């Protein structure tokens, strides 16, 4: 009976310790939270980064002569958005599964 009570006490202390460590971690990580909006982050970075998969004409097509290596409707739209925000456009041509 005494052994069972001791086991319960040890388990309770372990649970309390884990909860305390998790709470301290949440508090510390919360201090590093970035409260800026996505728009503020884009403007601070100075560029809009767009990921695309170039195999879907007329929306995205690979073109080595294009300044972004990709051209199409989506790229034109992204360029207009970047211009409106006053930032540079960076296009990353990635595989479709990477985008998802």
Rosetta constraint file for C-alpha pairs under 8 A:
AtomPair CA 1 CA 5 HARMONIC 6.42 0.50
AtomPair CA 2 CA 6 HARMONIC 6.21 0.50
AtomPair CA 3 CA 7 HARMONIC 6.29 0.50
AtomPair CA 4 CA 8 HARMONIC 6.34 0.50
AtomPair CA 5 CA 9 HARMONIC 6.29 0.50
AtomPair CA 6 CA 10 HARMONIC 6.24 0.50
AtomPair CA 7 CA 11 HARMONIC 6.15 0.50
AtomPair CA 8 CA 12 HARMONIC 6.07 0.50
AtomPair CA 9 CA 13 HARMONIC 6.19 0.50
AtomPair CA 10 CA 14 HARMONIC 6.15 0.50
AtomPair CA 11 CA 15 HARMONIC 6.16 0.50
AtomPair CA 12 CA 16 HARMONIC 6.15 0.50
AtomPair CA 13 CA 17 HARMONIC 6.05 0.50
AtomPair CA 14 CA 18 HARMONIC 6.20 0.50
AtomPair CA 15 CA 19 HARMONIC 6.17 0.50
AtomPair CA 16 CA 20 HARMONIC 6.04 0.50
AtomPair CA 17 CA 21 HARMONIC 6.13 0.50
AtomPair CA 18 CA 22 HARMONIC 6.13 0.50
AtomPair CA 19 CA 23 HARMONIC 6.09 0.50
AtomPair CA 20 CA 24 HARMONIC 6.18 0.50
AtomPair CA 21 CA 25 HARMONIC 6.18 0.50
AtomPair CA 22 CA 26 HARMONIC 6.21 0.50
AtomPair CA 23 CA 27 HARMONIC 6.24 0.50
AtomPair CA 24 CA 28 HARMONIC 6.15 0.50
AtomPair CA 25 CA 29 HARMONIC 5.97 0.50
AtomPair CA 26 CA 30 HARMONIC 5.83 0.50
AtomPair CA 27 CA 31 HARMONIC 6.54 0.50
AtomPair CA 28 CA 32 HARMONIC 7.29 0.50
AtomPair CA 29 CA 33 HARMONIC 6.91 0.50
AtomPair CA 36 CA 40 HARMONIC 5.87 0.50
AtomPair CA 36 CA 41 HARMONIC 6.46 0.50
AtomPair CA 37 CA 41 HARMONIC 6.35 0.50
AtomPair CA 38 CA 42 HARMONIC 6.21 0.50
AtomPair CA 39 CA 43 HARMONIC 6.24 0.50
AtomPair CA 40 CA 44 HARMONIC 5.99 0.50
AtomPair CA 41 CA 45 HARMONIC 6.04 0.50
AtomPair CA 42 CA 46 HARMONIC 6.07 0.50
AtomPair CA 42 CA 47 HARMONIC 5.95 0.50
AtomPair CA 42 CA 48 HARMONIC 5.87 0.50
AtomPair CA 42 CA 87 HARMONIC 7.84 0.50
AtomPair CA 43 CA 47 HARMONIC 6.77 0.50
AtomPair CA 43 CA 85 HARMONIC 7.25 0.50
AtomPair CA 43 CA 86 HARMONIC 7.74 0.50
AtomPair CA 43 CA 87 HARMONIC 6.54 0.50
AtomPair CA 46 CA 86 HARMONIC 7.93 0.50
AtomPair CA 46 CA 87 HARMONIC 4.98 0.50
AtomPair CA 46 CA 88 HARMONIC 6.22 0.50
AtomPair CA 47 CA 82 HARMONIC 7.36 0.50
AtomPair CA 47 CA 87 HARMONIC 4.79 0.50
AtomPair CA 47 CA 88 HARMONIC 4.33 0.50
AtomPair CA 47 CA 89 HARMONIC 5.49 0.50
AtomPair CA 47 CA 90 HARMONIC 6.68 0.50
AtomPair CA 48 CA 82 HARMONIC 6.09 0.50
AtomPair CA 48 CA 87 HARMONIC 6.53 0.50
AtomPair CA 48 CA 88 HARMONIC 6.17 0.50
AtomPair CA 48 CA 89 HARMONIC 4.98 0.50
AtomPair CA 48 CA 90 HARMONIC 6.06 0.50
AtomPair CA 49 CA 89 HARMONIC 6.19 0.50
AtomPair CA 49 CA 90 HARMONIC 4.77 0.50
AtomPair CA 49 CA 91 HARMONIC 5.97 0.50
AtomPair CA 49 CA 92 HARMONIC 7.33 0.50
AtomPair CA 50 CA 78 HARMONIC 7.46 0.50
AtomPair CA 50 CA 89 HARMONIC 7.53 0.50
AtomPair CA 50 CA 90 HARMONIC 6.17 0.50
AtomPair CA 50 CA 91 HARMONIC 4.89 0.50
AtomPair CA 50 CA 92 HARMONIC 6.09 0.50
AtomPair CA 51 CA 91 HARMONIC 5.93 0.50
AtomPair CA 51 CA 92 HARMONIC 4.75 0.50
AtomPair CA 51 CA 93 HARMONIC 6.01 0.50
AtomPair CA 51 CA 94 HARMONIC 6.44 0.50
AtomPair CA 51 CA 99 HARMONIC 6.87 0.50
AtomPair CA 52 CA 60 HARMONIC 7.31 0.50
AtomPair CA 52 CA 91 HARMONIC 7.22 0.50
AtomPair CA 52 CA 92 HARMONIC 6.19 0.50
AtomPair CA 52 CA 93 HARMONIC 5.01 0.50
AtomPair CA 52 CA 94 HARMONIC 5.75 0.50
AtomPair CA 52 CA 95 HARMONIC 7.68 0.50
AtomPair CA 52 CA 96 HARMONIC 7.54 0.50
AtomPair CA 52 CA 99 HARMONIC 7.12 0.50
AtomPair CA 53 CA 60 HARMONIC 6.82 0.50
AtomPair CA 53 CA 93 HARMONIC 5.37 0.50
AtomPair CA 53 CA 94 HARMONIC 5.18 0.50
AtomPair CA 53 CA 95 HARMONIC 5.43 0.50
AtomPair CA 53 CA 96 HARMONIC 5.41 0.50
AtomPair CA 53 CA 99 HARMONIC 7.72 0.50
AtomPair CA 54 CA 60 HARMONIC 4.59 0.50
AtomPair CA 54 CA 61 HARMONIC 4.50 0.50
AtomPair CA 54 CA 62 HARMONIC 5.29 0.50
AtomPair CA 54 CA 70 HARMONIC 6.47 0.50
AtomPair CA 54 CA 93 HARMONIC 6.31 0.50
AtomPair CA 54 CA 94 HARMONIC 7.75 0.50
AtomPair CA 55 CA 60 HARMONIC 6.27 0.50
AtomPair CA 55 CA 61 HARMONIC 5.69 0.50
AtomPair CA 55 CA 62 HARMONIC 7.25 0.50
AtomPair CA 56 CA 60 HARMONIC 5.16 0.50
AtomPair CA 56 CA 61 HARMONIC 6.23 0.50
AtomPair CA 57 CA 61 HARMONIC 5.38 0.50
AtomPair CA 57 CA 72 HARMONIC 6.95 0.50
AtomPair CA 58 CA 72 HARMONIC 5.52 0.50
AtomPair CA 58 CA 73 HARMONIC 6.30 0.50
AtomPair CA 59 CA 71 HARMONIC 7.76 0.50
AtomPair CA 59 CA 72 HARMONIC 4.74 0.50
AtomPair CA 59 CA 73 HARMONIC 4.60 0.50
AtomPair CA 59 CA 74 HARMONIC 5.20 0.50
AtomPair CA 59 CA 75 HARMONIC 7.54 0.50
AtomPair CA 60 CA 70 HARMONIC 6.39 0.50
AtomPair CA 60 CA 71 HARMONIC 5.63 0.50
AtomPair CA 60 CA 72 HARMONIC 4.67 0.50
AtomPair CA 60 CA 73 HARMONIC 6.73 0.50
AtomPair CA 60 CA 74 HARMONIC 6.33 0.50
AtomPair CA 60 CA 75 HARMONIC 6.92 0.50
AtomPair CA 61 CA 70 HARMONIC 5.47 0.50
AtomPair CA 61 CA 71 HARMONIC 5.36 0.50
AtomPair CA 61 CA 72 HARMONIC 6.02 0.50
AtomPair CA 62 CA 69 HARMONIC 5.96 0.50
AtomPair CA 62 CA 70 HARMONIC 4.39 0.50
AtomPair CA 62 CA 71 HARMONIC 6.37 0.50
AtomPair CA 63 CA 69 HARMONIC 5.14 0.50
AtomPair CA 63 CA 70 HARMONIC 5.08 0.50
AtomPair CA 63 CA 71 HARMONIC 6.29 0.50
AtomPair CA 64 CA 68 HARMONIC 7.91 0.50
AtomPair CA 64 CA 69 HARMONIC 4.72 0.50
AtomPair CA 64 CA 70 HARMONIC 7.09 0.50
AtomPair CA 65 CA 69 HARMONIC 6.58 0.50
AtomPair CA 66 CA 70 HARMONIC 6.07 0.50
AtomPair CA 66 CA 71 HARMONIC 6.40 0.50
AtomPair CA 68 CA 90 HARMONIC 7.16 0.50
AtomPair CA 68 CA 91 HARMONIC 5.83 0.50
AtomPair CA 69 CA 91 HARMONIC 7.97 0.50
AtomPair CA 69 CA 93 HARMONIC 7.87 0.50
AtomPair CA 70 CA 75 HARMONIC 7.28 0.50
AtomPair CA 70 CA 91 HARMONIC 7.67 0.50
AtomPair CA 70 CA 93 HARMONIC 7.28 0.50
AtomPair CA 71 CA 75 HARMONIC 5.68 0.50
AtomPair CA 71 CA 76 HARMONIC 7.31 0.50
AtomPair CA 72 CA 76 HARMONIC 6.23 0.50
AtomPair CA 73 CA 77 HARMONIC 6.18 0.50
AtomPair CA 74 CA 78 HARMONIC 6.09 0.50
AtomPair CA 75 CA 79 HARMONIC 6.08 0.50
AtomPair CA 75 CA 91 HARMONIC 7.92 0.50
AtomPair CA 76 CA 80 HARMONIC 6.33 0.50
AtomPair CA 77 CA 81 HARMONIC 6.32 0.50
AtomPair CA 78 CA 82 HARMONIC 6.13 0.50
AtomPair CA 78 CA 89 HARMONIC 7.39 0.50
AtomPair CA 79 CA 83 HARMONIC 6.06 0.50
AtomPair CA 79 CA 89 HARMONIC 6.20 0.50
AtomPair CA 80 CA 84 HARMONIC 6.10 0.50
AtomPair CA 81 CA 85 HARMONIC 6.21 0.50
AtomPair CA 82 CA 86 HARMONIC 6.03 0.50
AtomPair CA 82 CA 87 HARMONIC 5.22 0.50
AtomPair CA 82 CA 88 HARMONIC 6.05 0.50
AtomPair CA 82 CA 89 HARMONIC 5.78 0.50
AtomPair CA 83 CA 87 HARMONIC 6.11 0.50
AtomPair CA 83 CA 88 HARMONIC 7.27 0.50
AtomPair CA 94 CA 98 HARMONIC 6.44 0.50
AtomPair CA 94 CA 99 HARMONIC 6.86 0.50
AtomPair CA 95 CA 99 HARMONIC 6.70 0.50
AtomPair CA 96 CA 100 HARMONIC 6.63 0.50
